[in-house]
Amino acid sequence: MVRRRVLVAGIVQGVFFRQSCRRVARDEGVAGWVRNLPDGRVEACFEGPADAIDRVVAWCRHGPPGARVTGVEVIDEPPAGEVGFN
């Protein structure tokens, strides 16, 4: 199990990024959460098997069709026992 925090910059708010991210994470069996930040970025935290998290992070690099991702910062963190995805 691994945990990664992801900060996504660009046109990522108001384009269903969070809802799409939640669906992708759940489909991959990844736990965690996603939220909008006041500075226009989206922050997400993913916890689960490394290969599944790698696929979700890869999805974050482009997001849903309306998004224009300009940058993704990935921070490794110790697992915290996340359950479900909010």
Sequence and secondary structure as in RCSB ss.txt:
>XXXX:A:sequence
MVRRRVLVAGIVQGVFFRQSCRRVARDEGVAGWVRNLPDGRVEACFEGPADAIDRVVAWCRHGPPGARVTGVEVI
DEPPAGEVGFN
>XXXX:A:secstr
 EEEEEEEEEE SSSSHHHHHHHHHHHHT EEEEEE TTS EEEEEEE HHHHHHHHHHHTT STT EEEEEEEE
EE      SB 
